Amino acid sequence: MNLIDVPVLELLPISLVAALGVPIFTLILATVAGNKVQGFAVMKAGRLLSGALRGLVYLEPWQGLIGVFPTYWPVKAFWVMLDGGNWWAYVGLGLLVNLVWLGVLLRRFNKVVYR
């Protein structure tokens, strides 16, 4: 439809940060759910972690509170990239937040699996 012009090379780092959400949600499911029914409940509750769109409607000082959610940073970087701002800072912060989540969840996963 050509509504916006998205540079593909600039979208690549943002996509890589967004892709880190897959192991995060998988580890949440693996560490919290004990069976299929709990797994479905966890997946429904996982919508709370997708705070990306909620973060964009709040004013700028309050958006930092939504920044604890790993899905916020790629969306914020994308919107800043479209506005012509410094989107690399949001990619870096997103990478940091995602790696912290991965570290915490991997530690929890090891405790659950090897107890």
Disulfide bonds with the S-S distance in Angstrom:
none
